[in-house]
Amino acid sequence: MLELKKGIDILSHIGGLKSAEEADKIFRDSMDDASFEKIRKIKNEEARLKIANAIVLGRPENVFINTGTPEDQQFIIDSSIEKGEEARLAIKGHTIHYDLADEQARIIDRTYYITNDDERVSALAQRISRDDAIKYVEKYMKGIMKGMTLFVGFYSRGPVGAEATIPAIEITTSTYVSHSAELLYRNCFNNFDAEVERVGHFFSNVHSEGPNRPEDLPNARVYMDRAHQTTFSMFCTYAGNTLLIKKGNHRFAVDRATYFRRGKEISEHMFITGVKGPGGRITFFGGAAPSGCGKTTTAMTGHEFVSDDLAQIWIAEDGAIRSVNPENGIFGIIRDVNWEDDPMMLKLFRNERAEIIFSNVLIDKEKTPYWEGSGAETPKEGFNFQGEWEEGKTVKDGKPVPISHPNARFTLKCKVLDNYSEKIEDPAGVITKVFTYSGRDSDTMPPVWVAKSSDQGVVIGASLVSQATATEVGATGVKRAPWANQPFIPGGLGDYMHAQFEFFNSDKIKEEHRPILAGLNYFLTRGARGGEGDELLGEKKDVHVWMGWLERRVHNDVGAIETPIGLLPKYGDLKELFRTLIDKDYDRDLYDRHFSLYIDNIIRRIDLQTDAYKKDENVPGRLFEIYDEQKKGLLALKEKYGSIVTPAQLEKD
């Protein structure tokens, strides 16, 4: 069981400050008058000591307190341009940032949880002892900020006052990280003390890129101290490793939900979007998908956008499941964003409508950004994530250098989106009726299916697999991706799974608010369904139909075919939705290829998951019961119809 504030607090141990008077002296010595007057408005003593000890640890030349005013925000942007972490582009408000060539994704091989000896840690994660972490932080972070300005910001991970919102402090020497935080999070300087009092705690994050040299990357680390809810990051700049209020603090929020709010709250790697149904009704979805697997694209299919990446979810007093976005911006993958599939985003990228940070893309002589899959004619030369670039440039192994990194990103505020919903700032959250889980699955599951019970829905989330994407340095092949949250689950997967079963089976959820849980899969290939090649079986825009069918299913407007793995759509319903939602003909042959059950593939997947989960601790027995039930039903179908079972056969069965 996780116990907060157990063991040595590394920041206070190395910083050595214990009293308010000592902290005040550090502030006076390290800040100008303006910042000193700002920090005096923060009264929470624990927060003041965290910041003061971070100053002692890093020894910066100056400290800037960011209160989120337009003046403070402009100072951060100007500082970033002057420092060279960003450069201005042709369109006003657009800038470009480059990470080191070998650090343009999460450094999963150098990311660790700092743990006490008796704490259970996910079998899919790395841990480091508290003693070893103290030694490393002391060796490599002491003095790492010399000659630099330290930026301190106070943020709210969710609308101020929301049930699941948690305040956090971002302490960094990176102007790019500080600028990104202002785009992605709500600066709550004026509400910070009240929010800490309401919630009872806050998250702390300390980062410095140091000299920002390639030779320092082997020493780069991301450490997350679960007991003291503090993260440390050093010698890196990619936002996934340095904007610790994002995925670093998401991990702490998962711990909070799993161990201290079990049955009441969950913290998920999910989009939140409102889909319009018949009569103009809006049904809100929460949807999990690993990074690089279409989460942002799916969020954009909704008519009321709330989140593209993270969700804090709780059971409210009215018996509804409600969700808020801890962020209010997007840090999205830009690859394959084009006029045909994503016209809303292209209007933002090519016009003076939004403040945007581009990262690791190609910039031409006119200071215009280009990226892989944009559909635009690209220049023959420019500057990109590998430096000076020209068509035909190769790396050491002879492979051509693409115009942009596969994990190249854009950062902007949600409010500039055409489908932005004002509900994103509502502390009451949105009532969420559909939860989806999707991975990058080329050959096994159908495009959409609905669990027959809450338990089966939890198992859909537990059973996700995905091909590795460019979001993680060094990751290859097909891997398990439980709930698409696996990289961010600090504790045992069994503990997290117990929390999922308890949440979705809670008797506090009123029947009229009970959600459906479903699987989505956009990545079936022609070759896996009787054709040839790796092209997708269908189109990217088909997701509008899968989401539209789920919206109608939760309101009992459409029927379904019952199978051992869940409920499948009927052809007539999908044919009508294809016509009305995306003006596309949907023939019976494509439907059969989409929704036939390839029994052997599904059973192999069940066996893979069963074997893997048997190696984990504290896994609920209900998981294995459902796997056994599904496998038994699938084998019965195989005996009757063969290894490929069509929807027509399923309807007869």
ABEGO torsion letter per residue (X at the ends): XBBBGBEBBAAAAAAGBABAAAAAAAAAAABBAAAAAAAAABABAAAAAAAAAAAAAAGBABBBBBAGBAAAAAAAAAAAAAAGABBBBABBGBBBBBBBAABABBBAAABBBBBBAABBBBAABBBBBAAAAAAAAAAAABGAABGBBBBBBBBBBEBBGBAABBBBBBBBABAAAAAAAAAABBBAAAAAAAAAAAAGBBBBBBBBAEAGBAAAAAABBBBBBAAAGBBBBBGBABAAAABAABAAAAAAAAAAAAAAABGABBBBBBBBBBBBBBGGBBBBBBBBBBBGAGAAAAAAABABBABAABBBBBBBAAGBBBBBBABABBBBBABGBBAAABAAAAAAAABBABBBBBBGBBBBAAGBBBBBGAGBBBBABEBBAAEBBBBGBBBAAGBBBBABBAABBBBBBAAABAABBAAAABAAEBBBABBBBBBBBAAABBABBBBABAAAAAAAAAABBBBBBAABBGBBEBBBBBGGAAAABABBAAAAAAAAAAAAABAABBAAABBBBBBBBAABBAAAAGBBEABBBEBAAAAAAAAAAAAAAAAGABBBBBBAAEBBBBAAAAAAAAAAAAGBBBBAAAAAAAABBBAAAAAAAAAAAAAAAAABBGBBAAAAAAAAAAAAAAAAAAAAAEABBBAAAAAAX
